[in-house]
């Protein structure tokens, strides 16, 4: 098993370029199935979840040409619909949560699709109901084979309709939008997600010939068209990486410049880190974070303890709550972290407590962090990464800690962060990959 060995406690310095956005990539790459014409997509992150999806497309019959490091050409001319029934598909699709995203485009273009129950993070239940309820409203019928954990979907004639989503799911909205662009008539999606990544998808679909209005709001109107053509698209930088690097700079007292961040697309993220007392400057489209001796958490206007919670966009993304929690460990002051959307995402705090953090886990959704104000450094320990975001949070903690830390199960981290050890080494981090098993294995 691969692990990271980290000697922490030293400041880092330099520039880092955020990768292309993982959550955008899974939607955009799936959308190539909507046309037989060539699609050119750049700033694709080189990470496991994205590479697995590209492999799945190749197996389905998509011609894929890697033009350079982060740019690919896709041509979905000869799709093998029978591939769905193969054992290989059940295995490949089941190992990737993002595989659900191919269902909408396949229903739209071919009238049928299938999907194994997808895998992914262990962060609590992540329902797929929103996707399927939306497809059903458009006229799809699906059958769940409980024995094989397999969904078969039939949609020979999709028709536009009014859809009120039961939750503002980003992937659910994206999937339904991709199904609706080729449906007959008008589809209205209310309570739609409006994340920048979803806006990017809708803008790209419009360039392909779709007719989507209301982009950026929670009410999307889609007039179905006969067919879509090819286009080119560049993905946004990953806002979760950008937030992670802001937290890393603060925790380690480092001077770091995060390059080309597309600042206007970051929403509330920079101001949440500001409330933790982290100073930064915008230089062009780069975020410059100076080395800070300490940083002090804001309070609410009446002096009560600050609460940071997640909410659908334009609220604060749940993917950065783990990072905020870790960053608060060395702040001056206290903060309540309220993780509303997933019930198992805070369970990694026991490792942080072992490292010397002062955290009270109130319940599965809430944790109070009592800042150490850099009076005491965390101490290095051995730990295992439970999911992508917690893994990077533990990595940040280890880089700020005194002594040696070992993080196991780093495959989880690498599902979401490309070449992370090389990029951290370039900032001066003492990190290396080793072969090791956690004790007791």
N, C-alpha and C positions, 0 to 999 in steps of 0.2 A: 504494500500500500504506500502511495506517495504521501509525504508530509512536508510541511515547511518547518525549518529550524530557524529561529529568529533570535538575534541578540539585540535587545531594544535599549531604550533610554538615551538615544543620541538624536540631536536635531538633524533634519534632512534639508536639502537645499537644491533648487533647480526648477526646471520647467517640465510639465507633464501634459500630454495631449490626451483628452478623453476619447475613448473609442466611440464608434457609432452606436446608436441606441439599440440595446437588445430587444426591448419590448416593441419598438417600431419595426425592427428587422423581421420578427416573426409574422407580422401582419403584411408588410410590404412584399416579402419573398413569396408568401402564399398567394398574393394577388396576381403573380405572373401566370397563374393557371386560368385567369379570366380571358386571355387572348392567345391566339396562335402566333401573333407577331412578336418580334424581338423586344425584350425589355433589358435596359442597361441600368444596373443599380450600383451605386458607389457608397463608400464609407460603411461597408458591411463589417461588423465586428467578427474577429476570428475566435469564436468561442464555441464550446461544445453544443449548446442548444441550437445555435444557428447552423453549425456544420451538419448536425444530425438532420435538420429540416431540409437542407440542400441535398443531402444524401437521399432522403425520402422522395424528393422531387425527381431526382435522377432515376430512382427505381420506378417511379410512375411513368417515366418516358420523356421527361423534360430534357432538352439539350442544354447543358450548362457549360459555359466557357469562362474560366477565370482570367480576366484581362490583365489584372495586376493584383497586388496584395489585398486591396479592399474593394475591387470592382469586378462585378460578374455580369455576363450576358446570359439571359434565359430565353429559351424558345420552347413554348409548350404546344408544339404542333401535333405530336403523336403520343397522346396519353393512352396508357393501357388501363382501362377501367376494370378489367378482370383482376388486376394486381391486388385489389382490395380483399379478395377471398383467400389470398395466399398466407401461409404461415409466416413468411418473412415480413409481410406487412403488419401482421398482428404483433410481431416482436418489435419491429422498428417504430411503429406508431405508438405502441404502449409505453415505450421508454422515454417518450418526449411529450411533455405537457402541451407544447406549442403545436402538436400535430392536429389538434382540434381546429386550427385556423384554416386548414385546407378544405374543410367541409363546405363552407359558404361558397367559395369560388367554384368548386366541383358541382354543387347543386345547381348553381346559376348556369353553368356552361353545358353540363352533361345530364342534369336531371336526376343524378343519383350519387351517393357517396357512402362510405362506411368509415367507422373509426373505432379502434380499441379504446377502452377506458384509459385515458392518459395518466402518466406518472408525474414526477416533478417534486417540488418542495414538500417537506413535512411541516407545514405551518398551520395546519388546521384544515377544515373542509373547504374545498374550493368547488362550488357547484358548477355544473355545466348546464343547469336548467335554462338559464337566460338564453343561451345559444339555441337550444332545441325548441323552447316556447316560441322564439322569434321565427325559426324555420317553419314551425307548424302553422303560425299565423299566415305565413306566405304560401301555405298550401302543401308543405312537405309532410310526409308520414314517416315516422320512424319506429323501428322495432328494436327493443333492447334484448339481446340474448344474454340472460343472466349467467348461464353456465360458462360461456366463453368471455364474459365481460366485453361484449361487442355491440356497437350500435350500427344498424343498417338504416339508411335514409333514402327515401324515394321522393322525387320531386319533378315529375315529368312536366308539370305546368305550374310554375310559380306565378302568383298574381299579387300585385301591389295591394297594400292594406294599411290600416292604422295600427301601430304597435306601441303600447305603453310598456316599457321595460320594467320588470320587477326590481331590478337594481341597475345602477349606471355602470355596468360592467364594460371595461375597455375592450377586452377580447370579444365579449358578446356583441357589443355594438359593431365592432369591426367586421365580425363574421356575418352579421345580419345585413350590414351595408353591402358587403361583397355579394351576398346572395340576391339582394334587391336590385342591384344596378342593371341586371339583365331580365328582371321580372317584368311581366306585362302590367302596364298602368303605374299608378303613383303609390309609393310607400312613404308613410310618415312615421318617424321614430321619435317618440317623446321620452324624456328621461334618458336621452342618449348620453354616453360619456363624451367629454369634449377636450380630453388631453391633447397636447400638441402632437403626439404620435398619431392620434386618430385624425386630427386635422391634416397631417401630412398625407395619410392614406387617402382621404377624401379629395385633396387637391391633386394627387397623382391620378386617381381614378377619373377625375374631370379632364385631366390632360389626355387620358386614354379615350375620351369620348363619352364618359358618364355625365349625368345631369343631376348633381347633388347641390342643394342649397341649404343655408343655415349652418355652414361649417363654422365651428368654434362656439356654437350654442348647444343647448340640450334638446333642440328640436330640429331634426334633419328631415328634409323632404327630398325624395329620390324619384325622379321620373325614369322609368325603365327605358333602356335603349336596345336596339337589335344586336349590336356587337361592339366590342371594344378593340382598339388598336394598341400598338406598342408605344413606349415613351422611355425617357431616362429619368432617373430620380437619385437625389443624394440625401442620405439619412442625416437626421440631427445628431449632435453629440449626445451621449448618454447622461441624462440629468442625475441619475443615481450615482454614477461615477464621480460627477462634478461635486455633488454633495459629500461623497465619501472622502474626496481629496481635501475639501474644506475642513472636515472633521479631523482628518489625519494631520493637517498642518497645525491646527490648534492644539491637539493632544500632545504632539511631539515638539511643540515650540519651534516650528520650522518656517522658513521663508520659501514659499512655493508659488509659482505662477502656473495657473491652469489655462491652457491655450484654447482659443477659438471655441468659446462656450455657448454661442448663440444666446446671449444674456436675456434677450427679450422673450425667449421661450421657457425661461426657468421659473416663471410665475413667482410664487410666494417663498420658494426655497431659500434664496439669499437672505430674505428678511428674517426667516426662522433662525438661521445660524447667527444673524446679527443679534437676535434676542438672547442668545447664549453668551454674548459679549465678544464674538469673533469679529475682528476688524478686517476689512478687505477694500481694495480699490479696483475700479473697473478701468483698465487701460486698453482703449480700443475695444476689442471683444475678448480680452483676456482678463481673468480675475487674478489680481496680485494679492497674496496674503502675507503680510509681514510677520516675522518671528515675534510672538507675544509672550512675555513673562507670565502673564496670567490673564484670565478673561472672566467677567462677572455676569451671571445670569440676571436678566431683567426680572422685574415683578410686574404683576398687573397694576393698574393705576392706583387701586386702593391699597396696594402693598401686599396683597395676598400672593401665595406661591404661584408661579407661572405653570400653566398646563400646556403641553404640546400634544396635540392629537391629530390623527389622520382623518382625511375626508376625501370624497371624490373631487377631482380637479374642478375648479381652481383651488381647492383646499390642498393641504399638505399630503404628499404621497406616502402611503404606508411603507413603501420600500426604504424610506430614509429614517424611519423612527428608530430602528436599531442603531443607526449611525449617530443620531442625536443623543440617544441614551448613553452611548459610550463616550461621546465628546463631553457630555455633562459631568462625567466622573471627575475630571480634573478642573472643572470650573469652580468659581467662588459662588456659593448660593445653592439653592435647591430647585428641583423641577419635578413635576409629575408627568410621566409619559403615559399617554392613554392610547393603546393600540385597539381601535374599535373593530377593525375589519377582519382580523384573523385571531383565532383563540390560542394558538400555540407559539406565537412569534417571540414571546418574551422569556421563554423557558431557558434561554442560554445565559441568563443573568447569574445563575449559580457559578458559572466559570469566572465571571467578573468579580463576584464576591470572593471566590478563592484567591483571586489576584490582589485583593485588598480594597476593592471598591466598596463604597457604602451605599447599598441599594436595598430598599425594602420592596419585595414583590408583594403587592397588595392582593392581587388575584390574577387569573390568566391574562387579563387585559391591561392591568395598570402596575406601574412601578414608580416608586419615588427615588430619585437620585439625590444623595446629599454630597455636594461637591467637595473634593479634597483640597481645592485651590492650590494644587501642586506642592502641598506641604509634605505629602507622602507619595512616593512613586509606587505604581503597581509593581508586583513581583511576577516574574516569568513562571509559567506553569505548563503542564501538558494538558491539551484539551482537544475536543473533536468538534468539527464544524457541522451543525445540524441542518443549515440551509444556506443559500447564497448570501443573503444580507447579513445574517448573524455571523457567517464565516468571515466576512470582511470586517465586521465590527470587532471580532476577536483578533483579527490581524492588526487592526489599528491599535487595540489595547496592548498587544504584544510588542509592537514597535515603540510604544511609549513606556513599556515596563522595564524594570531593572533586571538584567540577567537573561537567562535563556528560556524561551518558550518553544514548545513544539505543538503545531496544529495538524491533527489528522483529518482524513476525509476531505482533502483539499480539492477533490474533484467537484465538490459542491461549489466552491469558490470559482473554479475555472468554468463552470457552466455560465457564469455571468460576467467575468472580468478577464479580458484577454491579456496574455503574457504578463500577468500582474507582477511576478517576481522580478522580471527583467526591468520593468518600468520603475519599480521601487528601488532596485539596485542603482539605476541611473540617477536617483535622487540621493544616493548614499546610504541606503538601508542595508543592514547586515542580515541578509535573508538567503537561505539556500534550500534547495529541494533535496530531501533524503528519502531513502526507503526505510520505513519503520512501521511497526504495528503498535497500536495502543496496548497498554498493559491489560492482561486478561483475555487477549485474543489469540 
